Amino acid sequence: MTLLDDKTSHTVKISPSLDEIEAWLREEDPKKLTKLWHAADQTRKRYVGDDVHLRGLIEISNYCCRQCAYCGLRAGNTRLERYRLTEEEIMGCVQQAVRFGYGTVVLQSGEDYGIEREWLANIVRRIKTETPLAVTLSLGERPDEDLIAWREAGADRYLLRFETSDPELYRLIHPAGPHRREGNRIEILKFLRSLGYEIGSGVMVGIPGQTYQSLANDIDTFRALDLDMVGVGPYIGHPDTPLGARVEIRVVPRENQVPNTELMTYKVVALTRLVCPQANIPSTTALATLNRALGRELGLQRGANVVMPNLTPPQYRVKYEIYPAKVCIDETADQCHMCMRARIMRIGRSVGSGQGGRKRSEPMANNQGKTYT
Protein backbone atom coordinates (compact mmCIF):
# COMPACT_ATOMS: atom_id res chain seq x y z
CA MET A 1 0.00 0.00 0.00
CA THR A 2 1.69 3.17 -1.14
CA LEU A 3 -0.66 5.94 -0.10
CA LEU A 4 1.49 8.23 2.00
CA ASP A 5 0.52 10.53 4.84
CA ASP A 6 3.44 11.92 6.78
CA LYS A 7 1.99 14.47 9.21
CA THR A 8 5.32 16.27 9.29
CA SER A 9 5.64 16.86 5.56
CA HIS A 10 1.91 16.53 4.74
CA THR A 11 2.69 14.66 1.54
CA VAL A 12 -0.23 12.81 0.01
CA LYS A 13 -0.15 10.43 -2.92
CA ILE A 14 -3.58 10.73 -4.46
CA SER A 15 -5.35 8.45 -6.92
CA PRO A 16 -4.37 5.05 -5.46
CA SER A 17 -4.41 2.01 -7.73
CA LEU A 18 -7.32 -0.44 -7.87
CA ASP A 19 -5.47 -2.92 -5.66
CA GLU A 20 -4.64 -0.19 -3.16
CA ILE A 21 -8.29 0.88 -3.05
CA GLU A 22 -9.38 -2.66 -2.19
CA ALA A 23 -6.66 -2.94 0.44
CA TRP A 24 -7.91 0.25 2.11
CA LEU A 25 -11.49 -1.04 2.03
CA ARG A 26 -10.34 -4.12 3.94
CA GLU A 27 -8.16 -2.16 6.37
CA GLU A 28 -9.26 -2.33 10.02
CA ASP A 29 -6.26 -0.87 11.87
CA PRO A 30 -7.45 2.40 13.49
CA LYS A 31 -3.98 3.95 13.29
CA LYS A 32 -3.71 3.30 9.57
CA LEU A 33 -7.26 4.53 9.00
CA THR A 34 -6.40 7.75 10.82
CA LYS A 35 -3.81 8.33 8.11
CA LEU A 36 -6.45 7.71 5.43
CA TRP A 37 -8.80 10.25 7.05
CA HIS A 38 -5.99 12.79 7.24
CA ALA A 39 -4.94 12.23 3.63
CA ALA A 40 -8.53 12.65 2.41
CA ASP A 41 -9.06 15.78 4.50
CA GLN A 42 -5.83 17.36 3.27
CA THR A 43 -6.74 16.54 -0.34
CA ARG A 44 -10.17 18.08 0.19
CA LYS A 45 -8.61 21.21 1.64
CA ARG A 46 -6.09 21.49 -1.20
CA TYR A 47 -8.56 21.09 -4.05
CA VAL A 48 -11.92 22.45 -2.87
CA GLY A 49 -11.07 24.45 0.24
CA ASP A 50 -12.78 24.75 3.61
CA ASP A 51 -16.17 25.91 2.36
CA VAL A 52 -19.07 23.51 2.86
CA HIS A 53 -21.72 24.09 0.19
CA LEU A 54 -25.38 23.71 1.08
CA ARG A 55 -27.66 22.26 -1.59
CA GLY A 56 -31.36 22.72 -0.89
CA LEU A 57 -33.07 19.37 -1.50
CA ILE A 58 -36.65 19.37 -2.80
CA GLU A 59 -38.21 15.91 -3.11
CA ILE A 60 -40.79 16.80 -5.75
CA SER A 61 -42.45 13.38 -6.18
CA ASN A 62 -42.34 9.89 -4.68
CA TYR A 63 -43.99 8.19 -7.63
CA CYS A 64 -41.74 5.72 -9.44
CA CYS A 65 -42.25 3.33 -12.33
CA ARG A 66 -39.26 1.15 -11.42
CA GLN A 67 -39.06 -2.03 -9.34
CA CYS A 68 -35.61 -1.64 -7.78
CA ALA A 69 -34.98 -4.31 -5.15
CA TYR A 70 -33.64 -1.86 -2.55
CA CYS A 71 -35.79 1.29 -2.73
CA GLY A 72 -38.93 2.04 -0.76
CA LEU A 73 -40.27 4.17 -3.63
CA ARG A 74 -40.45 1.13 -5.94
CA ALA A 75 -43.68 0.86 -7.91
CA GLY A 76 -44.60 -2.39 -6.16
CA ASN A 77 -44.73 -0.78 -2.71
CA THR A 78 -48.48 -0.36 -2.30
CA ARG A 79 -48.16 0.75 1.34
CA LEU A 80 -46.62 4.07 0.39
CA GLU A 81 -48.91 7.09 0.03
CA ARG A 82 -47.84 8.87 -3.14
CA TYR A 83 -47.55 12.61 -3.76
CA ARG A 84 -46.37 15.07 -6.38
CA LEU A 85 -45.62 18.71 -5.53
CA THR A 86 -47.32 21.47 -7.49
CA GLU A 87 -45.34 24.13 -9.32
CA GLU A 88 -46.16 26.70 -6.66
CA GLU A 89 -45.14 24.34 -3.85
CA ILE A 90 -41.80 23.79 -5.57
CA MET A 91 -41.29 27.51 -6.10
CA GLY A 92 -42.09 28.12 -2.45
CA CYS A 93 -39.25 25.79 -1.50
CA VAL A 94 -37.00 27.52 -4.03
CA GLN A 95 -37.68 30.90 -2.40
CA GLN A 96 -36.69 29.40 0.94
CA ALA A 97 -33.37 28.38 -0.62
CA VAL A 98 -32.81 31.95 -1.75
CA ARG A 99 -33.69 33.28 1.71
CA PHE A 100 -31.23 30.88 3.34
CA GLY A 101 -28.44 31.89 0.95
CA TYR A 102 -28.05 28.53 -0.75
CA GLY A 103 -26.39 28.39 -4.17
CA THR A 104 -28.19 25.33 -5.52
CA VAL A 105 -31.51 23.55 -5.38
CA VAL A 106 -31.75 19.82 -6.10
CA LEU A 107 -35.04 18.65 -7.62
CA GLN A 108 -35.29 14.94 -6.84
CA SER A 109 -37.94 12.30 -7.44
CA GLY A 110 -38.53 8.69 -8.28
CA GLU A 111 -38.60 7.89 -11.98
CA ASP A 112 -41.98 9.56 -12.41
CA TYR A 113 -43.40 10.08 -15.90
CA GLY A 114 -46.18 12.14 -14.37
CA ILE A 115 -43.43 14.78 -14.29
CA GLU A 116 -43.84 15.89 -17.88
CA ARG A 117 -41.02 17.32 -19.95
CA GLU A 118 -42.38 20.80 -20.58
CA TRP A 119 -43.91 21.17 -17.10
CA LEU A 120 -40.50 20.66 -15.50
CA ALA A 121 -38.71 22.72 -18.17
CA ASN A 122 -40.96 25.65 -17.26
CA ILE A 123 -40.08 25.28 -13.56
CA VAL A 124 -36.36 25.17 -14.40
CA ARG A 125 -36.74 28.33 -16.52
CA ARG A 126 -38.55 30.07 -13.65
CA ILE A 127 -35.81 29.19 -11.18
CA LYS A 128 -33.09 30.37 -13.54
CA THR A 129 -34.96 33.59 -14.40
CA GLU A 130 -36.23 34.52 -10.94
CA THR A 131 -33.30 33.45 -8.74
CA PRO A 132 -29.48 33.22 -8.77
CA LEU A 133 -29.59 29.48 -8.03
CA ALA A 134 -27.99 26.59 -9.85
CA VAL A 135 -30.42 23.75 -10.62
CA THR A 136 -29.51 20.11 -10.11
CA LEU A 137 -31.90 17.40 -11.31
CA SER A 138 -32.09 13.85 -9.98
CA LEU A 139 -35.00 12.19 -11.76
CA GLY A 140 -33.70 8.82 -12.93
CA GLU A 141 -33.26 7.43 -16.44
CA ARG A 142 -35.30 9.85 -18.50
CA PRO A 143 -35.48 9.83 -22.33
CA ASP A 144 -32.83 11.77 -24.21
CA GLU A 145 -35.41 14.33 -25.33
CA ASP A 146 -36.25 15.18 -21.71
CA LEU A 147 -32.61 15.55 -20.74
CA ILE A 148 -31.99 17.84 -23.73
CA ALA A 149 -35.06 19.99 -23.01
CA TRP A 150 -34.16 20.45 -19.35
CA ARG A 151 -30.59 21.38 -20.19
CA GLU A 152 -31.85 23.92 -22.74
CA ALA A 153 -34.18 25.32 -20.06
CA GLY A 154 -31.12 26.02 -17.90
CA ALA A 155 -30.55 22.98 -15.65
CA ASP A 156 -26.90 22.94 -14.58
CA ARG A 157 -26.31 19.46 -13.14
CA TYR A 158 -27.75 15.97 -13.22
CA LEU A 159 -27.35 13.26 -10.59
CA LEU A 160 -27.73 9.63 -11.66
CA ARG A 161 -26.24 7.01 -9.36
CA PHE A 162 -25.04 3.92 -11.19
CA GLU A 163 -25.37 2.04 -7.84
CA THR A 164 -22.86 -0.67 -8.78
CA SER A 165 -20.35 -1.24 -11.59
CA ASP A 166 -20.95 -5.00 -11.29
CA PRO A 167 -23.21 -5.87 -14.29
CA GLU A 168 -24.65 -9.02 -12.71
CA LEU A 169 -25.48 -7.33 -9.41
CA TYR A 170 -26.94 -4.34 -11.25
CA ARG A 171 -29.35 -6.57 -13.20
CA LEU A 172 -30.42 -8.32 -10.00
CA ILE A 173 -31.18 -5.18 -8.01
CA HIS A 174 -32.28 -2.85 -10.80
CA PRO A 175 -34.71 -4.34 -13.36
CA ALA A 176 -34.90 -2.47 -16.67
CA GLY A 177 -37.46 0.32 -16.92
CA PRO A 178 -40.33 0.64 -19.41
CA HIS A 179 -39.27 3.86 -21.12
CA ARG A 180 -35.65 3.33 -22.11
CA ARG A 181 -33.24 0.83 -23.60
CA GLU A 182 -31.62 -1.55 -21.09
CA GLY A 183 -30.43 1.18 -18.75
CA ASN A 184 -26.67 1.54 -19.02
CA ARG A 185 -26.26 4.39 -16.58
CA ILE A 186 -22.60 4.87 -17.44
CA GLU A 187 -23.58 5.66 -21.02
CA ILE A 188 -26.38 7.96 -19.84
CA LEU A 189 -23.87 9.87 -17.70
CA LYS A 190 -21.60 10.30 -20.71
CA PHE A 191 -24.55 11.58 -22.73
CA LEU A 192 -25.44 14.05 -19.99
CA ARG A 193 -21.88 15.39 -20.01
CA SER A 194 -22.04 15.80 -23.80
CA LEU A 195 -25.06 18.06 -23.26
CA GLY A 196 -23.05 20.29 -20.93
CA TYR A 197 -24.39 19.13 -17.58
CA GLU A 198 -22.10 18.72 -14.62
CA ILE A 199 -22.59 15.04 -13.85
CA GLY A 200 -22.91 13.30 -10.52
CA SER A 201 -23.21 9.67 -9.60
CA GLY A 202 -22.56 7.30 -6.73
CA VAL A 203 -23.21 3.93 -5.15
CA MET A 204 -24.62 2.28 -2.05
CA VAL A 205 -22.12 0.84 0.39
CA GLY A 206 -22.80 -2.67 1.63
CA ILE A 207 -25.77 -3.65 -0.49
CA PRO A 208 -26.30 -7.44 -0.28
CA GLY A 209 -24.21 -9.15 -2.95
CA GLN A 210 -21.60 -6.37 -3.12
CA THR A 211 -18.02 -7.65 -2.91
CA TYR A 212 -14.88 -5.76 -1.97
CA GLN A 213 -13.68 -6.16 -5.54
CA SER A 214 -16.84 -4.66 -7.02
CA LEU A 215 -16.82 -1.73 -4.56
CA ALA A 216 -13.17 -1.01 -5.37
CA ASN A 217 -14.12 -1.04 -9.04
CA ASP A 218 -16.98 1.37 -8.30
CA ILE A 219 -14.49 3.86 -6.85
CA ASP A 220 -12.18 3.34 -9.81
CA THR A 221 -15.17 4.04 -12.08
CA PHE A 222 -15.70 7.39 -10.34
CA ARG A 223 -12.16 8.22 -11.41
CA ALA A 224 -12.63 6.97 -14.98
CA LEU A 225 -15.77 9.08 -15.39
CA ASP A 226 -14.03 12.12 -13.84
CA LEU A 227 -17.25 12.87 -11.96
CA ASP A 228 -18.11 16.39 -10.91
CA MET A 229 -20.19 15.15 -7.95
CA VAL A 230 -20.09 11.82 -6.09
CA GLY A 231 -22.62 10.69 -3.50
CA VAL A 232 -22.05 7.55 -1.45
CA GLY A 233 -24.01 6.32 1.51
CA PRO A 234 -24.65 3.11 3.41
CA TYR A 235 -27.29 0.67 2.22
CA ILE A 236 -30.22 0.81 4.65
CA GLY A 237 -32.82 -1.88 4.05
CA HIS A 238 -36.50 -1.04 3.59
CA PRO A 239 -38.88 -3.77 4.82
CA ASP A 240 -41.23 -3.34 1.82
CA THR A 241 -38.52 -4.30 -0.69
CA PRO A 242 -37.10 -7.70 -1.68
CA LEU A 243 -33.70 -6.92 -0.16
CA GLY A 244 -35.24 -5.44 2.97
CA ALA A 245 -37.28 -8.63 3.35
CA ARG A 246 -33.97 -10.52 3.19
CA VAL A 247 -34.57 -12.18 -0.16
CA GLU A 248 -31.16 -13.45 -1.25
CA ILE A 249 -30.51 -12.26 -4.76
CA ARG A 250 -26.85 -13.26 -4.87
CA VAL A 251 -24.87 -15.11 -2.24
CA VAL A 252 -21.22 -14.19 -1.75
CA PRO A 253 -18.83 -15.56 0.88
CA ARG A 254 -19.22 -13.70 4.17
CA GLU A 255 -15.59 -12.57 4.14
CA ASN A 256 -16.11 -10.96 0.74
CA GLN A 257 -19.45 -9.23 1.45
CA VAL A 258 -18.99 -5.51 2.08
CA PRO A 259 -20.67 -4.47 5.37
CA ASN A 260 -23.12 -1.57 5.27
CA THR A 261 -21.46 0.14 8.22
CA GLU A 262 -20.66 3.70 9.13
CA LEU A 263 -16.93 2.91 9.09
CA MET A 264 -17.05 1.40 5.61
CA THR A 265 -18.92 4.44 4.33
CA TYR A 266 -16.20 6.76 5.68
CA LYS A 267 -13.60 4.66 3.87
CA VAL A 268 -15.48 5.05 0.59
CA VAL A 269 -15.90 8.81 1.10
CA ALA A 270 -12.19 9.20 1.82
CA LEU A 271 -11.08 7.07 -1.12
CA THR A 272 -13.50 8.90 -3.39
CA ARG A 273 -11.84 12.18 -2.42
CA LEU A 274 -8.44 10.72 -3.28
CA VAL A 275 -9.48 9.51 -6.74
CA CYS A 276 -11.69 12.54 -7.54
CA PRO A 277 -9.95 15.39 -5.67
CA GLN A 278 -11.90 18.17 -7.39
CA ALA A 279 -15.37 16.64 -7.01
CA ASN A 280 -18.16 17.89 -4.80
CA ILE A 281 -18.86 15.09 -2.29
CA PRO A 282 -21.78 15.25 0.16
CA SER A 283 -21.87 13.96 3.69
CA THR A 284 -25.18 12.18 3.15
CA THR A 285 -28.43 11.91 5.06
CA ALA A 286 -28.03 8.12 5.09
CA LEU A 287 -24.71 8.50 6.89
CA ALA A 288 -26.32 10.86 9.39
CA THR A 289 -29.09 8.29 9.88
CA LEU A 290 -26.51 5.77 11.10
CA ASN A 291 -24.85 8.32 13.40
CA ARG A 292 -27.27 11.11 14.25
CA ALA A 293 -24.86 12.84 16.61
CA LEU A 294 -21.73 13.10 14.44
CA GLY A 295 -22.26 11.33 11.11
CA ARG A 296 -22.36 14.46 8.98
CA GLU A 297 -19.41 16.03 10.80
CA LEU A 298 -17.21 12.94 10.45
CA GLY A 299 -18.08 12.70 6.76
CA LEU A 300 -17.00 16.32 6.31
CA GLN A 301 -13.75 15.61 8.15
CA ARG A 302 -12.99 12.58 5.97
CA GLY A 303 -13.29 14.08 2.50
CA ALA A 304 -16.78 15.54 2.02
CA ASN A 305 -17.53 19.21 1.29
CA VAL A 306 -21.31 19.35 0.72
CA VAL A 307 -24.44 18.89 2.83
CA MET A 308 -28.02 18.84 1.59
CA PRO A 309 -30.54 20.42 3.96
CA ASN A 310 -34.07 19.30 3.15
CA LEU A 311 -36.54 21.92 1.93
CA THR A 312 -39.36 19.45 1.25
CA PRO A 313 -42.44 20.37 3.34
CA PRO A 314 -42.57 17.96 6.31
CA GLN A 315 -46.00 16.58 5.37
CA TYR A 316 -44.44 15.27 2.13
CA ARG A 317 -40.96 14.55 3.44
CA VAL A 318 -42.18 11.67 5.59
CA LYS A 319 -43.57 10.02 2.44
CA TYR A 320 -40.26 10.14 0.54
CA GLU A 321 -39.27 6.88 2.17
CA ILE A 322 -36.36 5.43 0.19
CA TYR A 323 -35.35 3.78 3.47
CA PRO A 324 -37.00 3.92 6.92
CA ALA A 325 -36.12 6.00 9.98
CA LYS A 326 -34.51 8.78 7.96
CA VAL A 327 -32.93 11.48 10.10
CA CYS A 328 -34.58 14.93 10.44
CA ILE A 329 -37.85 13.71 8.95
CA ASP A 330 -40.04 16.07 11.01
CA GLU A 331 -37.87 19.21 11.02
CA THR A 332 -38.97 22.37 9.27
CA ALA A 333 -36.73 23.84 6.58
CA ASP A 334 -35.72 26.62 9.02
CA GLN A 335 -34.74 24.09 11.70
CA CYS A 336 -32.76 22.00 9.20
CA HIS A 337 -30.96 25.09 7.91
CA MET A 338 -29.94 26.32 11.35
CA CYS A 339 -28.81 22.84 12.40
CA MET A 340 -26.63 22.41 9.31
CA ARG A 341 -24.95 25.80 9.74
CA ALA A 342 -24.22 25.07 13.40
CA ARG A 343 -22.72 21.66 12.60
CA ILE A 344 -20.46 23.15 9.91
CA MET A 345 -19.17 25.93 12.15
CA ARG A 346 -18.68 23.56 15.08
CA ILE A 347 -15.94 21.72 13.16
CA GLY A 348 -14.21 24.92 12.12
CA ARG A 349 -15.42 24.98 8.52
CA SER A 350 -17.16 27.84 6.71
CA VAL A 351 -20.48 27.90 4.89
CA GLY A 352 -19.93 28.28 1.16
CA SER A 353 -21.44 31.01 -0.99
CA GLY A 354 -22.43 31.04 -4.64
CA GLN A 355 -23.39 28.08 -6.78
CA GLY A 356 -20.42 25.97 -5.72
CA GLY A 357 -19.71 24.22 -9.00
CA ARG A 358 -16.70 22.02 -9.56
CA LYS A 359 -13.33 23.73 -9.30
CA ARG A 360 -11.05 22.50 -12.07
CA SER A 361 -7.78 23.46 -10.43
CA GLU A 362 -5.63 20.84 -12.15
CA PRO A 363 -6.16 18.42 -15.05
CA MET A 364 -7.11 14.93 -13.88
CA ALA A 365 -5.37 13.08 -16.72
CA ASN A 366 -2.24 11.08 -15.92
CA ASN A 367 -2.60 11.80 -12.22
CA GLN A 368 -2.40 8.28 -10.80
CA GLY A 369 0.35 7.88 -8.24
CA LYS A 370 1.37 11.55 -8.21
CA THR A 371 2.57 12.94 -4.89
CA TYR A 372 1.63 16.46 -3.80
CA THR A 373 3.38 18.44 -1.08
C-alpha positions in Angstrom: 0.0 0.0 0.0 1.7 3.2 -1.1 -0.7 5.9 -0.1 1.5 8.2 2.0 0.5 10.5 4.8 3.4 11.9 6.8 2.0 14.5 9.2 5.3 16.3 9.3 5.6 16.9 5.6 1.9 16.5 4.7 2.7 14.7 1.5 -0.2 12.8 0.0 -0.1 10.4 -2.9 -3.6 10.7 -4.5 -5.3 8.4 -6.9 -4.4 5.1 -5.5 -4.4 2.0 -7.7 -7.3 -0.4 -7.9 -5.5 -2.9 -5.7 -4.6 -0.2 -3.2 -8.3 0.9 -3.0 -9.4 -2.7 -2.2 -6.7 -2.9 0.4 -7.9 0.2 2.1 -11.5 -1.0 2.0 -10.3 -4.1 3.9 -8.2 -2.2 6.4 -9.3 -2.3 10.0 -6.3 -0.9 11.9 -7.5 2.4 13.5 -4.0 4.0 13.3 -3.7 3.3 9.6 -7.3 4.5 9.0 -6.4 7.7 10.8 -3.8 8.3 8.1 -6.4 7.7 5.4 -8.8 10.2 7.1 -6.0 12.8 7.2 -4.9 12.2 3.6 -8.5 12.7 2.4 -9.1 15.8 4.5 -5.8 17.4 3.3 -6.7 16.5 -0.3 -10.2 18.1 0.2 -8.6 21.2 1.6 -6.1 21.5 -1.2 -8.6 21.1 -4.1 -11.9 22.4 -2.9 -11.1 24.4 0.2 -12.8 24.7 3.6 -16.2 25.9 2.4 -19.1 23.5 2.9 -21.7 24.1 0.2 -25.4 23.7 1.1 -27.7 22.3 -1.6 -31.4 22.7 -0.9 -33.1 19.4 -1.5 -36.7 19.4 -2.8 -38.2 15.9 -3.1 -40.8 16.8 -5.7 -42.4 13.4 -6.2 -42.3 9.9 -4.7 -44.0 8.2 -7.6 -41.7 5.7 -9.4 -42.3 3.3 -12.3 -39.3 1.1 -11.4 -39.1 -2.0 -9.3 -35.6 -1.6 -7.8 -35.0 -4.3 -5.2 -33.6 -1.9 -2.6 -35.8 1.3 -2.7 -38.9 2.0 -0.8 -40.3 4.2 -3.6 -40.5 1.1 -5.9 -43.7 0.9 -7.9 -44.6 -2.4 -6.2 -44.7 -0.8 -2.7 -48.5 -0.4 -2.3 -48.2 0.7 1.3 -46.6 4.1 0.4 -48.9 7.1 0.0 -47.8 8.9 -3.1 -47.5 12.6 -3.8 -46.4 15.1 -6.4 -45.6 18.7 -5.5 -47.3 21.5 -7.5 -45.3 24.1 -9.3 -46.2 26.7 -6.7 -45.1 24.3 -3.8 -41.8 23.8 -5.6 -41.3 27.5 -6.1 -42.1 28.1 -2.4 -39.2 25.8 -1.5 -37.0 27.5 -4.0 -37.7 30.9 -2.4 -36.7 29.4 0.9 -33.4 28.4 -0.6 -32.8 32.0 -1.8 -33.7 33.3 1.7 -31.2 30.9 3.3 -28.4 31.9 1.0 -28.1 28.5 -0.8 -26.4 28.4 -4.2 -28.2 25.3 -5.5 -31.5 23.6 -5.4 -31.8 19.8 -6.1 -35.0 18.7 -7.6 -35.3 14.9 -6.8 -37.9 12.3 -7.4 -38.5 8.7 -8.3 -38.6 7.9 -12.0 -42.0 9.6 -12.4 -43.4 10.1 -15.9 -46.2 12.1 -14.4 -43.4 14.8 -14.3 -43.8 15.9 -17.9 -41.0 17.3 -19.9 -42.4 20.8 -20.6 -43.9 21.2 -17.1 -40.5 20.7 -15.5 -38.7 22.7 -18.2 -41.0 25.6 -17.3 -40.1 25.3 -13.6 -36.4 25.2 -14.4 -36.7 28.3 -16.5 -38.6 30.1 -13.7 -35.8 29.2 -11.2 -33.1 30.4 -13.5 -35.0 33.6 -14.4 -36.2 34.5 -10.9 -33.3 33.5 -8.7 -29.5 33.2 -8.8 -29.6 29.5 -8.0 -28.0 26.6 -9.9 -30.4 23.8 -10.6 -29.5 20.1 -10.1 -31.9 17.4 -11.3 -32.1 13.8 -10.0 -35.0 12.2 -11.8 -33.7 8.8 -12.9 -33.3 7.4 -16.4 -35.3 9.8 -18.5 -35.5 9.8 -22.3 -32.8 11.8 -24.2 -35.4 14.3 -25.3 -36.3 15.2 -21.7 -32.6 15.6 -20.7 -32.0 17.8 -23.7 -35.1 20.0 -23.0 -34.2 20.5 -19.4 -30.6 21.4 -20.2 -31.8 23.9 -22.7 -34.2 25.3 -20.1 -31.1 26.0 -17.9 -30.5 23.0 -15.7 -26.9 22.9 -14.6 -26.3 19.5 -13.1 -27.7 16.0 -13.2 -27.3 13.3 -10.6 -27.7 9.6 -11.7 -26.2 7.0 -9.4 -25.0 3.9 -11.2 -25.4 2.0 -7.8 -22.9 -0.7 -8.8 -20.4 -1.2 -11.6 -21.0 -5.0 -11.3 -23.2 -5.9 -14.3 -24.7 -9.0 -12.7 -25.5 -7.3 -9.4 -26.9 -4.3 -11.3 -29.3 -6.6 -13.2 -30.4 -8.3 -10.0 -31.2 -5.2 -8.0 -32.3 -2.8 -10.8 -34.7 -4.3 -13.4 -34.9 -2.5 -16.7 -37.5 0.3 -16.9 -40.3 0.6 -19.4 -39.3 3.9 -21.1 -35.7 3.3 -22.1 -33.2 0.8 -23.6 -31.6 -1.5 -21.1 -30.4 1.2 -18.8 -26.7 1.5 -19.0 -26.3 4.4 -16.6 -22.6 4.9 -17.4 -23.6 5.7 -21.0 -26.4 8.0 -19.8 -23.9 9.9 -17.7 -21.6 10.3 -20.7 -24.5 11.6 -22.7 -25.4 14.1 -20.0 -21.9 15.4 -20.0 -22.0 15.8 -23.8 -25.1 18.1 -23.3 -23.1 20.3 -20.9 -24.4 19.1 -17.6 -22.1 18.7 -14.6 -22.6 15.0 -13.9 -22.9 13.3 -10.5 -23.2 9.7 -9.6 -22.6 7.3 -6.7 -23.2 3.9 -5.1 -24.6 2.3 -2.1 -22.1 0.8 0.4 -22.8 -2.7 1.6 -25.8 -3.6 -0.5 -26.3 -7.4 -0.3 -24.2 -9.1 -3.0 -21.6 -6.4 -3.1 -18.0 -7.7 -2.9 -14.9 -5.8 -2.0 -13.7 -6.2 -5.5 -16.8 -4.7 -7.0 -16.8 -1.7 -4.6 -13.2 -1.0 -5.4 -14.1 -1.0 -9.0 -17.0 1.4 -8.3 -14.5 3.9 -6.9 -12.2 3.3 -9.8 -15.2 4.0 -12.1 -15.7 7.4 -10.3 -12.2 8.2 -11.4 -12.6 7.0 -15.0 -15.8 9.1 -15.4 -14.0 12.1 -13.8 -17.3 12.9 -12.0 -18.1 16.4 -10.9 -20.2 15.1 -8.0 -20.1 11.8 -6.1 -22.6 10.7 -3.5 -22.0 7.6 -1.5 -24.0 6.3 1.5 -24.6 3.1 3.4 -27.3 0.7 2.2 -30.2 0.8 4.6 -32.8 -1.9 4.0 -36.5 -1.0 3.6 -38.9 -3.8 4.8 -41.2 -3.3 1.8 -38.5 -4.3 -0.7 -37.1 -7.7 -1.7 -33.7 -6.9 -0.2 -35.2 -5.4 3.0 -37.3 -8.6 3.4 -34.0 -10.5 3.2 -34.6 -12.2 -0.2 -31.2 -13.5 -1.2 -30.5 -12.3 -4.8 -26.9 -13.3 -4.9 -24.9 -15.1 -2.2 -21.2 -14.2 -1.8 -18.8 -15.6 0.9 -19.2 -13.7 4.2 -15.6 -12.6 4.1 -16.1 -11.0 0.7 -19.5 -9.2 1.4 -19.0 -5.5 2.1 -20.7 -4.5 5.4 -23.1 -1.6 5.3 -21.5 0.1 8.2 -20.7 3.7 9.1 -16.9 2.9 9.1 -17.1 1.4 5.6 -18.9 4.4 4.3 -16.2 6.8 5.7 -13.6 4.7 3.9 -15.5 5.1 0.6 -15.9 8.8 1.1 -12.2 9.2 1.8 -11.1 7.1 -1.1 -13.5 8.9 -3.4 -11.8 12.2 -2.4 -8.4 10.7 -3.3 -9.5 9.5 -6.7 -11.7 12.5 -7.5 -10.0 15.4 -5.7 -11.9 18.2 -7.4 -15.4 16.6 -7.0 -18.2 17.9 -4.8 -18.9 15.1 -2.3 -21.8 15.2 0.2 -21.9 14.0 3.7 -25.2 12.2 3.2 -28.4 11.9 5.1 -28.0 8.1 5.1 -24.7 8.5 6.9 -26.3 10.9 9.4 -29.1 8.3 9.9 -26.5 5.8 11.1 -24.8 8.3 13.4 -27.3 11.1 14.3 -24.9 12.8 16.6 -21.7 13.1 14.4 -22.3 11.3 11.1 -22.4 14.5 9.0 -19.4 16.0 10.8 -17.2 12.9 10.5 -18.1 12.7 6.8 -17.0 16.3 6.3 -13.8 15.6 8.2 -13.0 12.6 6.0 -13.3 14.1 2.5 -16.8 15.5 2.0 -17.5 19.2 1.3 -21.3 19.4 0.7 -24.4 18.9 2.8 -28.0 18.8 1.6 -30.5 20.4 4.0 -34.1 19.3 3.1 -36.5 21.9 1.9 -39.4 19.5 1.3 -42.4 20.4 3.3 -42.6 18.0 6.3 -46.0 16.6 5.4 -44.4 15.3 2.1 -41.0 14.6 3.4 -42.2 11.7 5.6 -43.6 10.0 2.4 -40.3 10.1 0.5 -39.3 6.9 2.2 -36.4 5.4 0.2 -35.3 3.8 3.5 -37.0 3.9 6.9 -36.1 6.0 10.0 -34.5 8.8 8.0 -32.9 11.5 10.1 -34.6 14.9 10.4 -37.8 13.7 9.0 -40.0 16.1 11.0 -37.9 19.2 11.0 -39.0 22.4 9.3 -36.7 23.8 6.6 -35.7 26.6 9.0 -34.7 24.1 11.7 -32.8 22.0 9.2 -31.0 25.1 7.9 -29.9 26.3 11.3 -28.8 22.8 12.4 -26.6 22.4 9.3 -24.9 25.8 9.7 -24.2 25.1 13.4 -22.7 21.7 12.6 -20.5 23.1 9.9 -19.2 25.9 12.2 -18.7 23.6 15.1 -15.9 21.7 13.2 -14.2 24.9 12.1 -15.4 25.0 8.5 -17.2 27.8 6.7 -20.5 27.9 4.9 -19.9 28.3 1.2 -21.4 31.0 -1.0 -22.4 31.0 -4.6 -23.4 28.1 -6.8 -20.4 26.0 -5.7 -19.7 24.2 -9.0 -16.7 22.0 -9.6 -13.3 23.7 -9.3 -11.1 22.5 -12.1 -7.8 23.5 -10.4 -5.6 20.8 -12.1 -6.2 18.4 -15.1 -7.1 14.9 -13.9 -5.4 13.1 -16.7 -2.2 11.1 -15.9 -2.6 11.8 -12.2 -2.4 8.3 -10.8 0.3 7.9 -8.2 1.4 11.5 -8.2 2.6 12.9 -4.9 1.6 16.5 -3.8 3.4 18.4 -1.1 
